Amino acid sequence: MQQQFQEEAVSASVALTAPIAKPAQSVVTPENVALIKAKLNNKDPKVQEAAIETLMEMGQEGIDLLMKVIQEERIQRKVRIRNGITIYSSLMLAFVLLSVFTHGRFMSFFGSFIFILTTGFAVSQAQQQGVLALAKSSDVRAVPFLLEALEFPQQEVKIAARQGLISLLPQLRIEHANMLTEAHRKLLHKCLRNQDFDLQRAILKALEQVGDESSLPILQEILDHPNALSYWRLHEPAALCMDFIHTNIERVHNVQTLLRASQYTDRRDELLRPAYHTDDAPANELLRPESKPE
């Protein structure tokens, strides 16, 4: 089956409507990513639906492949935007000068140029269809993608992303904290300022597990907001969330300082003691230094 899937990936450019095979081994390869991109960017909705359906039937590997497709499409869009801004800045002066010399006649082309430029900024069909599928999944790894989708211009995608977040955010645990970048946390904080109680409550539940120091200002803002009527239902969960975050911060701090070495020693018979002063720790519970720190 793996060979069948790869053969189909090679012929993707000429056979976009061919069915996607379901191999037994990992499918996240450049060839297969290209195949899924082609199918999801196809203008035929039936081709898109068939691709998504097959990916969902493949389980976690299908989700892995879909996430890889969205990641690559996101990177390509950022490149298009960056290049487009550079081109826009470079050619703006040329348009103005040509307009002066042609008495404004050349400016008629300006609108067409802007339309073409902004088309390159658009969210691809692969991104949109991928987010719609992830919003229906039970995989918490979809959370970062759904957060980003809240910024998409397509209303259908934003609504689906919101519903997916309401379902998935409360399932986050401490070990998922590394999934969220600073940009994702800013999106969470931004959503807390919106009048969407269900999403706000889901975010606060998630921040109990994955929140950090950056979340404390918005939580304090909710508790101290002068317009109490707009936040009163959030006061209790926000206060509870803040307590959890302070506890987590203190726990991490204690772990980091528990065995902090005050000075390196080359003596193999010297034992490490806790950073705080104590003389009653049994020797058999202490550690020996293994190697010189970098």
C-alpha positions as CSV (number, residue, x, y, z in Angstrom):
1,M,0.0,0.0,0.0
2,Q,2.9,2.4,0.8
3,Q,4.2,1.9,-2.8
4,Q,0.7,2.6,-4.2
5,F,0.5,5.9,-2.2
6,Q,3.9,7.0,-3.4
7,E,3.1,6.2,-7.0
8,E,0.0,8.3,-6.7
9,A,1.9,11.2,-5.3
10,V,4.3,11.2,-8.3
11,S,1.4,11.4,-10.7
12,A,-0.5,14.0,-8.7
13,S,0.0,16.7,-11.3
14,V,-1.9,14.7,-13.9
15,A,-4.3,12.7,-11.7
16,L,-5.7,15.0,-9.1
17,T,-9.0,13.1,-8.9
18,A,-7.3,9.7,-8.1
19,P,-8.1,8.2,-4.7
20,I,-5.6,8.6,-1.8
21,A,-4.3,5.2,-0.6
22,K,-4.0,4.5,3.1
23,P,-0.5,3.0,3.8
24,A,0.5,1.2,6.9
25,Q,3.6,3.3,7.5
26,S,4.3,7.0,7.9
27,V,3.0,9.1,5.1
28,V,4.5,12.5,5.9
29,T,6.8,12.7,2.9
30,P,7.4,15.6,0.5
31,E,5.7,13.7,-2.3
32,N,2.6,13.0,-0.2
33,V,2.4,16.5,1.1
34,A,2.5,17.8,-2.5
35,L,-0.3,15.4,-3.4
36,I,-2.5,16.6,-0.6
37,K,-1.8,20.2,-1.4
38,A,-2.8,19.7,-5.0
39,K,-6.0,18.0,-3.9
40,L,-7.0,20.5,-1.3
41,N,-6.2,23.4,-3.6
42,N,-8.2,21.8,-6.4
43,K,-11.2,23.9,-7.5
44,D,-13.5,20.9,-7.4
45,P,-15.1,20.6,-4.0
46,K,-15.6,16.9,-4.5
47,V,-11.8,16.4,-4.8
48,Q,-11.3,18.4,-1.6
49,E,-13.9,16.5,0.3
50,A,-12.6,13.1,-0.8
51,A,-9.1,14.1,0.3
52,I,-10.2,15.2,3.7
53,E,-12.4,12.2,4.2
54,T,-9.5,9.8,3.5
55,L,-7.1,11.7,5.7
56,M,-9.6,11.5,8.6
57,E,-10.0,7.8,8.1
58,M,-6.2,7.4,8.3
59,G,-6.3,8.6,11.9
60,Q,-3.3,10.2,13.5
61,E,-1.1,9.8,10.5
62,G,-3.7,11.6,8.4
63,I,-3.8,14.4,10.9
64,D,0.0,14.5,10.9
65,L,0.0,14.8,7.1
66,L,-2.7,17.5,7.1
67,M,-0.9,19.6,9.7
68,K,2.3,19.4,7.6
69,V,0.4,20.6,4.6
70,I,-1.1,23.6,6.6
71,Q,2.4,24.4,8.0
72,E,3.9,24.6,4.5
73,E,1.0,26.6,3.1
74,R,1.4,29.0,6.0
75,I,5.1,29.5,5.3
76,Q,4.5,30.0,1.6
77,R,1.8,32.6,2.3
78,K,4.2,34.5,4.6
79,V,6.8,34.5,1.9
80,R,4.3,35.8,-0.6
81,I,3.2,38.5,1.7
82,R,6.8,39.5,2.4
83,N,7.8,39.5,-1.2
84,G,4.5,41.3,-2.1
85,I,5.3,44.1,0.3
86,T,8.8,44.5,-1.1
87,I,7.4,44.7,-4.6
88,Y,4.7,47.1,-3.6
89,S,7.2,49.4,-1.9
90,S,9.6,49.3,-4.8
91,L,7.0,49.9,-7.5
92,M,4.8,52.5,-5.7
93,L,7.3,55.3,-6.6
94,A,7.4,54.1,-10.2
95,F,3.6,54.3,-10.5
96,V,3.6,57.8,-9.1
97,L,6.3,59.0,-11.5
98,L,4.6,57.4,-14.5
99,S,1.3,58.9,-13.5
100,V,2.9,62.4,-13.4
101,F,4.5,62.0,-16.8
102,T,1.3,60.5,-18.4
103,H,-1.0,63.0,-16.7
104,G,-2.7,60.4,-14.5
105,R,-3.5,58.0,-17.3
106,F,-1.2,55.3,-16.0
107,M,-3.0,55.3,-12.6
108,S,-5.8,53.3,-14.2
109,F,-3.5,50.3,-14.0
110,F,-2.9,50.8,-10.3
111,G,-6.2,49.2,-9.2
112,S,-5.4,46.1,-11.2
113,F,-1.9,45.9,-9.8
114,I,-3.3,46.1,-6.2
115,F,-5.8,43.4,-6.9
116,I,-3.2,41.0,-8.3
117,L,-0.9,41.8,-5.3
118,T,-3.6,41.2,-2.7
119,T,-4.6,37.9,-4.4
120,G,-1.2,36.6,-3.5
121,F,-1.9,37.4,0.2
122,A,-5.0,35.3,0.3
123,V,-5.4,32.2,2.5
124,S,-5.1,29.1,0.3
125,Q,-7.9,26.6,-0.1
126,A,-5.6,24.0,1.4
127,Q,-5.3,26.1,4.6
128,Q,-9.0,26.7,4.7
129,Q,-10.0,23.1,4.1
130,G,-7.3,21.9,6.5
131,V,-8.6,24.1,9.3
132,L,-12.2,23.0,8.7
133,A,-11.1,19.4,9.1
134,L,-8.9,20.0,12.2
135,A,-11.8,21.9,13.9
136,K,-13.8,18.6,13.9
137,S,-10.9,16.5,15.2
138,S,-10.2,15.5,18.8
139,D,-6.4,16.2,18.5
140,V,-5.2,18.9,20.8
141,R,-2.3,19.6,18.5
142,A,-4.8,21.4,16.3
143,V,-5.1,24.3,18.8
144,P,-2.3,26.5,17.3
145,F,-3.7,26.1,13.8
146,L,-7.2,27.0,15.0
147,L,-5.9,30.0,16.9
148,E,-4.3,31.3,13.7
149,A,-7.4,30.6,11.7
150,L,-9.3,33.1,13.9
151,E,-7.4,35.8,12.0
152,F,-8.5,34.5,8.6
153,P,-10.9,36.6,6.6
154,Q,-13.3,33.7,5.7
155,Q,-16.2,33.8,8.2
156,E,-16.9,30.1,7.8
157,V,-13.4,29.1,8.7
158,K,-13.4,31.5,11.7
159,I,-16.7,30.0,13.0
160,A,-15.3,26.5,12.7
161,A,-12.1,27.4,14.4
162,R,-13.9,28.9,17.3
163,Q,-16.0,25.8,17.8
164,G,-13.0,23.6,17.6
165,L,-11.1,25.7,20.2
166,I,-14.1,25.6,22.6
167,S,-13.9,21.8,22.4
168,L,-10.1,21.4,22.5
169,L,-8.7,24.1,24.7
170,P,-10.1,22.6,28.0
171,Q,-8.2,19.4,27.1
172,L,-4.8,21.0,27.2
173,R,-2.4,19.8,29.9
174,I,0.9,21.2,31.2
175,E,2.9,19.1,28.7
176,H,1.2,20.9,25.8
177,A,2.6,24.3,26.8
178,N,5.4,24.1,24.4
179,M,3.0,23.9,21.5
180,L,2.1,27.6,22.0
181,T,4.4,30.3,20.7
182,E,4.3,33.9,22.0
183,A,2.1,34.8,19.0
184,H,-0.4,32.0,20.0
185,R,-0.5,33.3,23.6
186,K,-1.2,36.8,22.3
187,L,-4.1,35.5,20.3
188,L,-5.5,33.8,23.4
189,H,-5.2,37.0,25.4
190,K,-6.8,38.9,22.6
191,C,-9.8,36.5,22.6
192,L,-10.2,37.1,26.4
193,R,-11.1,40.7,25.6
194,N,-13.9,39.7,23.3
195,Q,-17.4,39.3,24.4
196,D,-17.6,35.5,23.7
197,F,-18.2,33.8,27.1
198,D,-17.9,30.2,25.8
199,L,-14.6,30.8,24.2
200,Q,-13.3,32.9,27.1
201,R,-14.2,30.2,29.6
202,A,-12.4,27.5,27.4
203,I,-9.3,29.8,27.2
204,L,-9.3,30.3,31.0
205,K,-9.5,26.5,31.5
206,A,-6.6,26.0,29.2
207,L,-4.5,28.7,30.8
208,E,-4.8,26.9,34.1
209,Q,-2.5,24.3,32.5
210,V,-0.4,26.2,29.9
211,G,-0.5,29.7,31.2
212,D,2.6,31.6,32.2
213,E,3.7,35.0,33.4
214,S,2.5,36.6,30.1
215,S,-1.1,35.7,31.0
216,L,-1.2,37.4,34.4
217,P,-1.8,41.0,33.1
218,I,-5.0,40.1,31.2
219,L,-6.3,38.0,34.1
220,Q,-5.7,41.0,36.4
221,E,-7.4,43.2,33.9
222,I,-10.5,41.0,34.0
223,L,-10.6,41.0,37.8
224,D,-10.1,44.8,38.0
225,H,-12.1,45.9,35.0
226,P,-14.4,48.8,35.8
227,N,-17.2,47.5,33.6
228,A,-17.8,44.6,35.9
229,L,-21.1,43.6,34.2
230,S,-19.2,42.5,31.1
231,Y,-16.7,40.4,33.0
232,W,-18.6,39.3,36.1
233,R,-19.1,35.7,34.9
234,L,-15.4,35.5,34.3
235,H,-14.3,36.7,37.7
236,E,-14.3,33.3,39.5
237,P,-12.7,31.3,36.6
238,A,-10.1,34.1,36.1
239,A,-9.2,34.2,39.8
240,L,-8.9,30.4,39.8
241,C,-6.8,30.5,36.7
242,M,-4.4,33.0,38.2
243,D,-4.0,30.8,41.3
244,F,-3.1,27.9,39.1
245,I,-0.6,29.9,37.1
246,H,1.1,31.3,40.3
247,T,1.3,27.7,41.6
248,N,2.9,26.4,38.3
249,I,5.4,29.3,38.2
250,E,6.4,28.6,41.8
251,R,6.7,24.9,41.1
252,V,9.0,25.5,38.0
253,H,11.1,27.9,40.1
254,N,11.6,25.3,42.8
255,V,12.6,22.7,40.3
256,Q,15.1,25.0,38.7
257,T,16.7,26.0,42.0
258,L,16.5,22.7,43.9
259,L,20.0,21.5,42.8
260,R,21.5,24.8,41.7
261,A,25.3,24.5,42.0
262,S,27.0,27.5,43.7
263,Q,30.5,26.6,42.3
264,Y,31.9,23.8,40.2
265,T,34.3,21.4,41.7
266,D,36.6,18.8,40.1
267,R,36.5,16.7,43.3
268,R,34.6,13.5,42.6
269,D,34.2,12.9,46.3
270,E,32.3,16.1,47.0
271,L,28.5,16.0,47.1
272,L,26.1,18.5,45.8
273,R,23.7,20.0,48.4
274,P,20.5,21.9,48.0
275,A,20.8,25.6,47.1
276,Y,19.3,26.7,50.4
277,H,21.3,26.1,53.6
278,T,20.9,22.8,55.4
279,D,23.1,20.5,57.4
280,D,20.8,17.6,58.0
281,A,20.5,16.1,54.5
282,P,21.7,12.4,54.5
283,A,24.7,11.9,52.4
284,N,23.1,8.9,50.5
285,E,20.4,11.3,49.2
286,L,22.9,13.8,47.6
287,L,24.4,13.8,44.1
288,R,28.0,13.8,42.8
289,P,29.0,16.2,40.1
290,E,29.4,14.3,36.8
291,S,30.9,16.8,34.4
292,K,32.1,20.4,34.2
293,P,29.3,22.7,33.0
294,E,29.7,24.5,29.6
